[in-house]
Amino acid sequence: MKLPSYNELLEAGVHYGHLKRKWNPKMLPYIFMERKGIHIIDLNRTSERLEATGAAMKQIAKSGRKILFVATKKQAKDIVANAAKEVNMPYVTERWLGGMMTNFQTIRKSIKKMNSIDAMLADGSLSSINKKEKLTLTRERNKLEKVLGGVANINRLPTAVFVIDITHEHIAIKEAKKLGMKTFAVVDTNSNPNDVDFPIPGNDDASKSVKLICDYLVGMIKEGFTEKGVEKEAADKAAEIAKAAADKAAADKAAEAKAAAEVKSAERAAAKAAKAAKAAAQEAPATDEPAAE
Protein backbone atom coordinates (compact mmCIF):
# COMPACT_ATOMS: atom_id res chain seq x y z
CA MET A 1 0.00 0.00 0.00
CA LYS A 2 1.41 3.35 -1.06
CA LEU A 3 2.01 5.82 1.75
CA PRO A 4 -0.07 9.02 1.38
CA SER A 5 1.93 11.80 -0.23
CA TYR A 6 2.73 15.11 1.42
CA ASN A 7 0.13 16.89 -0.75
CA GLU A 8 -2.56 14.31 0.08
CA LEU A 9 -1.91 14.84 3.78
CA LEU A 10 -2.15 18.62 3.30
CA GLU A 11 -5.38 18.40 1.30
CA ALA A 12 -6.96 16.20 3.97
CA GLY A 13 -6.01 18.72 6.68
CA VAL A 14 -3.95 16.23 8.65
CA HIS A 15 -1.57 19.05 9.65
CA TYR A 16 -4.12 21.10 11.60
CA GLY A 17 -3.74 20.84 15.37
CA HIS A 18 -5.59 22.46 18.26
CA LEU A 19 -5.33 25.96 19.67
CA LYS A 20 -2.03 26.69 21.37
CA ARG A 21 -3.71 27.13 24.77
CA LYS A 22 -5.02 23.54 24.55
CA TRP A 23 -1.76 21.87 23.60
CA ASN A 24 0.04 19.09 25.45
CA PRO A 25 3.77 19.90 25.82
CA LYS A 26 4.67 16.26 25.14
CA MET A 27 3.51 16.76 21.55
CA LEU A 28 6.34 19.24 20.96
CA PRO A 29 8.48 16.81 18.85
CA TYR A 30 5.57 16.46 16.42
CA ILE A 31 4.73 20.18 16.04
CA PHE A 32 6.13 22.06 13.07
CA MET A 33 5.07 25.63 13.92
CA GLU A 34 2.37 27.84 15.34
CA ARG A 35 0.16 29.93 13.06
CA LYS A 36 -2.58 32.31 14.21
CA GLY A 37 -2.74 30.62 17.59
CA ILE A 38 -3.06 27.11 16.07
CA HIS A 39 -0.36 24.47 16.14
CA ILE A 40 0.67 22.96 12.79
CA ILE A 41 1.69 19.29 12.89
CA ASP A 42 4.92 18.20 11.20
CA LEU A 43 3.76 15.98 8.32
CA ASN A 44 7.20 14.42 7.97
CA ARG A 45 6.77 12.94 11.44
CA THR A 46 3.20 11.97 10.58
CA SER A 47 4.42 10.00 7.54
CA GLU A 48 7.10 8.26 9.61
CA ARG A 49 4.69 7.22 12.33
CA LEU A 50 1.97 6.25 9.85
CA GLU A 51 4.40 3.96 8.03
CA ALA A 52 5.55 2.34 11.29
CA THR A 53 1.94 1.85 12.42
CA GLY A 54 0.96 0.34 9.08
CA ALA A 55 3.87 -2.12 9.22
CA ALA A 56 2.92 -3.20 12.76
CA MET A 57 -0.75 -3.65 11.84
CA LYS A 58 0.27 -5.63 8.76
CA GLN A 59 2.22 -8.09 10.92
CA ILE A 60 -0.73 -8.51 13.29
CA ALA A 61 -3.09 -9.19 10.38
CA LYS A 62 -0.54 -11.56 8.86
CA SER A 63 -0.49 -13.58 12.07
CA GLY A 64 -4.29 -13.89 11.98
CA ARG A 65 -4.97 -11.82 15.08
CA LYS A 66 -7.56 -9.07 15.60
CA ILE A 67 -7.35 -5.29 16.01
CA LEU A 68 -10.21 -3.47 17.74
CA PHE A 69 -11.15 -0.17 16.04
CA VAL A 70 -12.48 2.47 18.45
CA ALA A 71 -14.01 5.85 17.54
CA THR A 72 -17.15 7.26 19.15
CA LYS A 73 -16.77 10.83 17.82
CA LYS A 74 -19.53 11.82 15.43
CA GLN A 75 -17.20 12.81 12.56
CA ALA A 76 -15.17 9.58 12.77
CA LYS A 77 -17.56 6.80 13.83
CA ASP A 78 -18.98 5.92 10.39
CA ILE A 79 -15.57 6.06 8.70
CA VAL A 80 -14.00 3.78 11.31
CA ALA A 81 -16.95 1.34 11.28
CA ASN A 82 -16.74 0.99 7.49
CA ALA A 83 -12.96 0.55 7.64
CA ALA A 84 -13.26 -2.19 10.29
CA LYS A 85 -15.99 -4.00 8.35
CA GLU A 86 -13.86 -3.92 5.20
CA VAL A 87 -11.16 -6.02 6.87
CA ASN A 88 -13.49 -8.01 9.16
CA MET A 89 -12.17 -6.44 12.37
CA PRO A 90 -14.19 -5.71 15.54
CA TYR A 91 -15.15 -2.10 16.25
CA VAL A 92 -16.81 0.15 18.82
CA THR A 93 -18.36 3.35 17.48
CA GLU A 94 -21.32 4.11 19.73
CA ARG A 95 -20.29 4.07 23.37
CA TRP A 96 -17.38 2.48 25.17
CA LEU A 97 -18.76 0.39 28.01
CA GLY A 98 -16.52 0.45 31.06
CA GLY A 99 -14.86 -2.95 31.38
CA MET A 100 -15.47 -3.90 27.77
CA MET A 101 -12.04 -5.56 27.71
CA THR A 102 -11.07 -5.92 31.36
CA ASN A 103 -14.46 -7.52 32.09
CA PHE A 104 -14.83 -9.28 28.77
CA GLN A 105 -16.70 -12.31 30.16
CA THR A 106 -19.61 -10.10 31.26
CA ILE A 107 -19.69 -8.46 27.83
CA ARG A 108 -19.80 -11.94 26.28
CA LYS A 109 -22.89 -12.71 28.38
CA SER A 110 -24.63 -9.63 26.97
CA ILE A 111 -23.67 -10.70 23.43
CA LYS A 112 -25.06 -14.20 24.07
CA LYS A 113 -28.28 -12.63 25.35
CA MET A 114 -28.56 -10.58 22.16
CA ASN A 115 -27.95 -13.68 20.04
CA SER A 116 -30.56 -15.67 21.97
CA ILE A 117 -33.16 -12.94 21.37
CA ASP A 118 -32.26 -13.01 17.66
CA ALA A 119 -32.74 -16.79 17.62
CA MET A 120 -36.12 -16.55 19.37
CA LEU A 121 -37.32 -13.88 16.96
CA ALA A 122 -36.16 -15.96 14.00
CA ASP A 123 -37.70 -19.33 14.98
CA GLY A 124 -41.02 -17.85 16.13
CA SER A 125 -40.72 -19.01 19.73
CA LEU A 126 -41.89 -15.55 20.89
CA SER A 127 -45.29 -15.96 19.25
CA SER A 128 -46.82 -17.01 22.56
CA ILE A 129 -45.94 -13.77 24.39
CA ASN A 130 -48.00 -10.61 24.14
CA LYS A 131 -47.18 -7.64 21.94
CA LYS A 132 -45.81 -5.46 24.75
CA GLU A 133 -43.32 -8.09 25.94
CA LYS A 134 -42.19 -8.73 22.39
CA LEU A 135 -41.68 -4.99 21.83
CA THR A 136 -39.65 -4.76 25.05
CA LEU A 137 -37.39 -7.63 23.95
CA THR A 138 -36.96 -6.09 20.50
CA ARG A 139 -35.96 -2.74 21.99
CA GLU A 140 -33.50 -4.44 24.33
CA ARG A 141 -32.01 -6.36 21.42
CA ASN A 142 -31.65 -3.18 19.33
CA LYS A 143 -29.96 -1.42 22.23
CA LEU A 144 -27.46 -4.26 22.63
CA GLU A 145 -26.86 -4.37 18.86
CA LYS A 146 -26.13 -0.65 18.79
CA VAL A 147 -23.48 -0.88 21.50
CA LEU A 148 -22.10 -4.41 21.03
CA GLY A 149 -22.85 -5.21 17.39
CA GLY A 150 -19.26 -4.47 16.33
CA VAL A 151 -17.78 -6.98 18.80
CA ALA A 152 -20.48 -9.66 18.57
CA ASN A 153 -18.34 -12.05 16.51
CA ILE A 154 -15.18 -12.15 18.63
CA ASN A 155 -14.67 -14.98 21.13
CA ARG A 156 -11.44 -13.73 22.67
CA LEU A 157 -9.75 -10.43 23.34
CA PRO A 158 -8.14 -8.68 20.37
CA THR A 159 -4.38 -8.26 20.20
CA ALA A 160 -4.41 -4.48 19.70
CA VAL A 161 -6.65 -1.42 19.58
CA PHE A 162 -6.71 1.44 17.08
CA VAL A 163 -8.19 4.63 18.50
CA ILE A 164 -9.24 7.99 17.09
CA ASP A 165 -8.67 10.70 19.76
CA ILE A 166 -7.06 9.15 22.83
CA THR A 167 -8.31 11.97 25.06
CA HIS A 168 -11.90 11.18 24.19
CA GLU A 169 -11.32 7.40 24.39
CA HIS A 170 -9.07 7.43 27.45
CA ILE A 171 -10.92 4.53 29.12
CA ALA A 172 -10.27 2.26 26.13
CA ILE A 173 -6.57 3.17 26.21
CA LYS A 174 -6.33 2.49 29.95
CA GLU A 175 -8.00 -0.91 29.62
CA ALA A 176 -5.77 -1.88 26.68
CA LYS A 177 -2.62 -0.90 28.58
CA LYS A 178 -3.78 -2.80 31.66
CA LEU A 179 -4.15 -5.96 29.54
CA GLY A 180 -0.81 -5.44 27.78
CA MET A 181 -2.38 -4.92 24.36
CA LYS A 182 -0.68 -2.90 21.64
CA THR A 183 -2.17 0.55 21.14
CA PHE A 184 -2.35 2.49 17.87
CA ALA A 185 -3.92 5.95 17.74
CA VAL A 186 -4.33 9.21 15.85
CA VAL A 187 -2.97 11.75 18.33
CA ASP A 188 -3.76 15.47 18.10
CA THR A 189 -1.79 18.29 19.73
CA ASN A 190 -3.98 18.24 22.86
CA SER A 191 -3.04 14.64 23.74
CA ASN A 192 -0.08 12.81 25.23
CA PRO A 193 1.61 10.62 22.58
CA ASN A 194 3.39 8.63 25.29
CA ASP A 195 0.06 7.03 26.27
CA VAL A 196 0.13 4.79 23.18
CA ASP A 197 2.69 2.49 21.58
CA PHE A 198 2.23 3.78 18.02
CA PRO A 199 1.06 7.43 17.94
CA ILE A 200 0.16 8.98 14.57
CA PRO A 201 0.37 12.76 14.96
CA GLY A 202 -2.56 14.20 13.03
CA ASN A 203 -5.89 15.93 13.01
CA ASP A 204 -8.42 13.67 14.76
CA ASP A 205 -11.37 16.06 14.27
CA ALA A 206 -11.57 16.27 10.46
CA SER A 207 -13.35 13.42 8.68
CA LYS A 208 -11.06 13.72 5.62
CA SER A 209 -7.99 13.33 7.81
CA VAL A 210 -9.44 10.31 9.62
CA LYS A 211 -10.50 8.69 6.32
CA LEU A 212 -7.08 9.14 4.70
CA ILE A 213 -5.33 7.53 7.65
CA CYS A 214 -7.88 4.70 7.94
CA ASP A 215 -7.70 3.95 4.21
CA TYR A 216 -3.93 3.53 4.38
CA LEU A 217 -4.06 1.31 7.47
CA VAL A 218 -6.84 -0.83 5.97
CA GLY A 219 -4.70 -1.26 2.87
CA MET A 220 -1.79 -2.44 5.00
CA ILE A 221 -4.02 -4.91 6.84
CA LYS A 222 -5.20 -6.28 3.49
CA GLU A 223 -1.57 -6.71 2.45
CA GLY A 224 -1.01 -8.70 5.63
CA PHE A 225 -3.96 -10.96 4.73
CA THR A 226 -2.58 -11.41 1.21
CA GLU A 227 0.90 -12.32 2.44
CA LYS A 228 -0.62 -14.72 4.94
CA GLY A 229 -2.48 -16.44 2.08
CA VAL A 230 0.65 -16.56 -0.10
CA GLU A 231 2.73 -17.99 2.74
CA LYS A 232 0.03 -20.54 3.55
CA GLU A 233 -0.12 -21.57 -0.09
CA ALA A 234 3.69 -21.86 -0.21
CA ALA A 235 3.69 -23.84 3.04
CA ASP A 236 0.97 -26.17 1.72
CA LYS A 237 2.92 -26.68 -1.50
CA ALA A 238 6.14 -27.35 0.42
CA ALA A 239 4.28 -29.82 2.64
CA GLU A 240 2.87 -31.52 -0.45
CA ILE A 241 6.35 -31.78 -2.01
CA ALA A 242 7.79 -33.10 1.26
CA LYS A 243 4.99 -35.67 1.51
CA ALA A 244 5.58 -36.79 -2.08
CA ALA A 245 9.32 -37.10 -1.39
CA ALA A 246 8.63 -39.06 1.79
CA ASP A 247 6.18 -41.34 -0.04
CA LYS A 248 8.76 -41.91 -2.81
CA ALA A 249 11.49 -42.64 -0.26
CA ALA A 250 9.19 -45.07 1.52
CA ALA A 251 8.29 -46.75 -1.79
CA ASP A 252 11.96 -47.00 -2.75
CA LYS A 253 12.81 -48.47 0.62
CA ALA A 254 9.96 -50.97 0.31
CA ALA A 255 11.14 -51.92 -3.20
CA GLU A 256 14.71 -52.39 -1.93
CA ALA A 257 13.47 -54.51 0.94
CA LYS A 258 11.37 -56.60 -1.45
CA ALA A 259 14.30 -57.08 -3.82
CA ALA A 260 16.58 -58.06 -0.91
CA ALA A 261 13.97 -60.53 0.31
CA GLU A 262 13.67 -62.02 -3.16
CA VAL A 263 17.47 -62.40 -3.44
CA LYS A 264 17.61 -64.02 -0.02
CA SER A 265 14.75 -66.36 -0.95
CA ALA A 266 16.52 -67.30 -4.20
CA GLU A 267 19.74 -67.96 -2.29
CA ARG A 268 17.87 -70.19 0.17
CA ALA A 269 16.20 -72.05 -2.69
CA ALA A 270 19.55 -72.54 -4.45
CA ALA A 271 21.17 -73.75 -1.24
CA LYS A 272 18.28 -76.14 -0.67
CA ALA A 273 18.54 -77.47 -4.25
CA ALA A 274 22.31 -77.95 -3.92
CA LYS A 275 21.81 -79.82 -0.66
CA ALA A 276 19.18 -82.04 -2.23
CA ALA A 277 21.44 -82.78 -5.21
CA LYS A 278 24.31 -83.70 -2.90
CA ALA A 279 22.11 -86.03 -0.88
CA ALA A 280 20.84 -87.69 -4.07
CA ALA A 281 24.40 -88.21 -5.29
CA GLN A 282 25.39 -89.89 -2.01
CA GLU A 283 22.41 -92.26 -2.08
CA ALA A 284 22.89 -93.41 -5.73
CA PRO A 285 24.37 -97.08 -6.11
CA ALA A 286 28.01 -97.33 -7.10
CA THR A 287 28.58 -98.31 -10.77
CA ASP A 288 30.27 -101.75 -11.62
CA GLU A 289 34.00 -101.62 -12.17
CA PRO A 290 35.09 -102.51 -15.71
CA ALA A 291 36.23 -106.18 -16.26
CA ALA A 292 39.97 -106.95 -16.40
CA GLU A 293 41.36 -108.13 -19.73
C-alpha atoms as one frame of an Amber mdcrd trajectory, in Angstrom:
protein
   0.000   0.000   0.000   1.415   3.345  -1.063   2.012   5.820   1.753  -0.074
   9.022   1.380   1.929  11.796  -0.228   2.726  15.113   1.424   0.133  16.885
  -0.751  -2.556  14.314   0.084  -1.911  14.843   3.781  -2.146  18.615   3.298
  -5.375  18.400   1.299  -6.961  16.203   3.970  -6.009  18.724   6.676  -3.949
  16.228   8.653  -1.569  19.047   9.651  -4.115  21.100  11.604  -3.740  20.843
  15.365  -5.593  22.461  18.264  -5.325  25.962  19.671  -2.032  26.693  21.368
  -3.707  27.128  24.771  -5.017  23.535  24.553  -1.756  21.866  23.603   0.036
  19.092  25.446   3.771  19.902  25.821   4.671  16.258  25.144   3.507  16.758
  21.549   6.344  19.244  20.962   8.478  16.811  18.847   5.569  16.459  16.419
   4.726  20.180  16.045   6.133  22.061  13.071   5.070  25.630  13.923   2.368
  27.844  15.338   0.163  29.927  13.061  -2.583  32.308  14.211  -2.736  30.616
  17.589  -3.060  27.115  16.074  -0.356  24.469  16.141   0.672  22.956  12.792
   1.695  19.291  12.886   4.923  18.202  11.204   3.756  15.980   8.323   7.199
  14.420   7.972   6.772  12.938  11.441   3.203  11.971  10.578   4.418  10.001
   7.542   7.102   8.262   9.609   4.690   7.219  12.335   1.975   6.253   9.848
   4.398   3.957   8.028   5.551   2.344  11.295   1.945   1.854  12.422   0.963
   0.337   9.077   3.867  -2.121   9.222   2.921  -3.200  12.764  -0.746  -3.653
  11.840   0.274  -5.630   8.759   2.216  -8.087  10.924  -0.732  -8.506  13.292
  -3.090  -9.190  10.382  -0.538 -11.565   8.862  -0.493 -13.579  12.073  -4.286
 -13.885  11.980  -4.968 -11.816  15.084  -7.558  -9.071  15.602  -7.348  -5.290
  16.009 -10.213  -3.466  17.735 -11.149  -0.167  16.043 -12.481   2.474  18.447
 -14.014   5.851  17.537 -17.150   7.261  19.145 -16.766  10.828  17.821 -19.530
  11.815  15.427 -17.205  12.806  12.565 -15.171   9.583  12.769 -17.563   6.796
  13.831 -18.984   5.917  10.385 -15.566   6.059   8.705 -13.998   3.782  11.308
 -16.952   1.343  11.282 -16.744   0.986   7.492 -12.957   0.548   7.644 -13.263
  -2.189  10.287 -15.994  -4.003   8.346 -13.857  -3.916   5.204 -11.164  -6.021
   6.867 -13.486  -8.007   9.164 -12.174  -6.437  12.370 -14.194  -5.711  15.543
 -15.148  -2.104  16.252 -16.808   0.153  18.816 -18.357   3.354  17.478 -21.323
   4.109  19.733 -20.285   4.071  23.366 -17.382   2.478  25.171 -18.756   0.390
  28.008 -16.517   0.455  31.057 -14.861  -2.946  31.378 -15.465  -3.895  27.768
 -12.038  -5.559  27.714 -11.074  -5.917  31.364 -14.463  -7.519  32.092 -14.830
  -9.278  28.768 -16.704 -12.306  30.163 -19.608 -10.098  31.260 -19.686  -8.461
  27.833 -19.796 -11.941  26.279 -22.888 -12.712  28.380 -24.626  -9.626  26.968
 -23.673 -10.702  23.431 -25.057 -14.199  24.073 -28.277 -12.635  25.348 -28.559
 -10.579  22.158 -27.946 -13.684  20.037 -30.556 -15.666  21.966 -33.159 -12.935
  21.375 -32.263 -13.012  17.665 -32.737 -16.790  17.624 -36.120 -16.552  19.368
 -37.318 -13.876  16.960 -36.165 -15.964  14.003 -37.698 -19.327  14.976 -41.016
 -17.854  16.128 -40.725 -19.008  19.732 -41.894 -15.550  20.891 -45.289 -15.956
  19.246 -46.818 -17.009  22.565 -45.942 -13.770  24.389 -47.997 -10.607  24.143
 -47.178  -7.637  21.940 -45.808  -5.459  24.749 -43.319  -8.091  25.942 -42.193
  -8.728  22.386 -41.680  -4.995  21.833 -39.648  -4.764  25.054 -37.392  -7.625
  23.947 -36.956  -6.093  20.497 -35.964  -2.740  21.986 -33.502  -4.444  24.327
 -32.013  -6.365  21.423 -31.647  -3.178  19.328 -29.961  -1.418  22.226 -27.462
  -4.262  22.627 -26.863  -4.372  18.858 -26.134  -0.653  18.789 -23.481  -0.880
  21.496 -22.098  -4.407  21.027 -22.846  -5.210  17.394 -19.263  -4.474  16.332
 -17.775  -6.980  18.805 -20.478  -9.657  18.567 -18.342 -12.047  16.510 -15.181
 -12.153  18.634 -14.673 -14.977  21.125 -11.442 -13.734  22.670  -9.746 -10.430
  23.342  -8.137  -8.681  20.373  -4.375  -8.262  20.201  -4.415  -4.484  19.703
  -6.646  -1.419  19.576  -6.714   1.436  17.078  -8.191   4.630  18.502  -9.240
   7.991  17.090  -8.669  10.705  19.761  -7.060   9.147  22.827  -8.305  11.973
  25.064 -11.905  11.175  24.190 -11.324   7.397  24.386  -9.072   7.434  27.452
 -10.920   4.525  29.116 -10.269   2.257  26.129  -6.574   3.167  26.209  -6.334
   2.485  29.953  -8.003  -0.915  29.623  -5.773  -1.876  26.682  -2.619  -0.898
  28.582  -3.777  -2.801  31.659  -4.152  -5.958  29.540  -0.811  -5.442  27.778
  -2.384  -4.915  24.356  -0.677  -2.902  21.635  -2.169   0.553  21.138  -2.350
   2.495  17.869  -3.918   5.946  17.738  -4.325   9.208  15.850  -2.973  11.752
  18.328  -3.764  15.466  18.103  -1.791  18.290  19.725  -3.979  18.238  22.856
  -3.042  14.638  23.740  -0.080  12.805  25.229   1.609  10.620  22.577   3.390
   8.631  25.287   0.064   7.035  26.272   0.135   4.791  23.182   2.690   2.494
  21.581   2.227   3.779  18.017   1.061   7.427  17.937   0.161   8.981  14.572
   0.366  12.761  14.959  -2.557  14.203  13.030  -5.894  15.929  13.007  -8.415
  13.671  14.756 -11.366  16.060  14.265 -11.567  16.266  10.456 -13.349  13.417
   8.676 -11.058  13.725   5.622  -7.987  13.325   7.813  -9.438  10.306   9.615
 -10.504   8.688   6.324  -7.084   9.139   4.697  -5.326   7.527   7.653  -7.878
   4.704   7.939  -7.704   3.951   4.213  -3.931   3.534   4.383  -4.065   1.305
   7.471  -6.844  -0.830   5.971  -4.701  -1.259   2.866  -1.787  -2.436   5.002
  -4.015  -4.909   6.844  -5.204  -6.283   3.495  -1.572  -6.708   2.453  -1.015
  -8.703   5.635  -3.962 -10.963   4.730  -2.583 -11.410   1.206   0.901 -12.321
   2.442  -0.623 -14.718   4.938  -2.479 -16.435   2.085   0.647 -16.563  -0.096
   2.732 -17.986   2.741   0.030 -20.536   3.552  -0.117 -21.575  -0.087   3.685
 -21.863  -0.213   3.688 -23.844   3.041   0.972 -26.170   1.717   2.924 -26.675
  -1.504   6.138 -27.351   0.422   4.277 -29.820   2.639   2.868 -31.521  -0.453
   6.349 -31.779  -2.010   7.786 -33.102   1.260   4.986 -35.670   1.511   5.583
 -36.790  -2.083   9.315 -37.103  -1.392   8.631 -39.059   1.787   6.183 -41.342
  -0.036   8.759 -41.909  -2.806  11.494 -42.636  -0.264   9.186 -45.072   1.518
   8.288 -46.749  -1.787  11.960 -46.999  -2.751  12.812 -48.473   0.624   9.962
 -50.972   0.309  11.141 -51.922  -3.200  14.705 -52.392  -1.927  13.470 -54.507
   0.945  11.368 -56.604  -1.450  14.305 -57.084  -3.823  16.579 -58.059  -0.914
  13.968 -60.535   0.308  13.669 -62.023  -3.162  17.472 -62.401  -3.439  17.614
 -64.024  -0.023  14.750 -66.357  -0.950  16.521 -67.298  -4.203  19.737 -67.963
  -2.286  17.868 -70.190   0.175  16.198 -72.048  -2.695  19.550 -72.539  -4.455
  21.169 -73.755  -1.239  18.281 -76.141  -0.672  18.538 -77.468  -4.245  22.311
 -77.955  -3.916  21.811 -79.820  -0.660  19.183 -82.042  -2.232  21.443 -82.779
  -5.211  24.314 -83.701  -2.900  22.114 -86.031  -0.881  20.843 -87.689  -4.066
  24.400 -88.211  -5.290  25.387 -89.894  -2.015  22.413 -92.263  -2.080  22.888
 -93.406  -5.735  24.371 -97.077  -6.107  28.012 -97.335  -7.105  28.582 -98.307
 -10.765  30.273-101.751 -11.622  33.997-101.619 -12.166  35.091-102.515 -15.707
  36.232-106.182 -16.262  39.974-106.947 -16.401  41.355-108.126 -19.728
